[in-house]
Amino acid sequence: MVEFRTKQEIQRNKLHEEICTQYNEFRSLMPNATPTRIFTVIAQQHGMTSMGVRNIIIRNGLYQPAK
């Protein structure tokens, strides 16, 4: 099968998948922790901002912010 994604896109997709997996693990381990706290912990591990992690989680349908 032919891969149409660039190396950077593949790396970004892997990072997003890892972040989503970590979010799900933290939610199951710490059900009383706020989503913002979890975003912050994940962001620190990946050298990102918590808002960047939040946007990834929202785009993947794992978190619905209050409107």
ABEGO torsion letter per residue (X at the ends): XBBABBAAAAAAAAAAAAAAAAAAAAAAABAABBAAAAAAAAAAAAGBBAAAAAAAAAAAGABBBBX
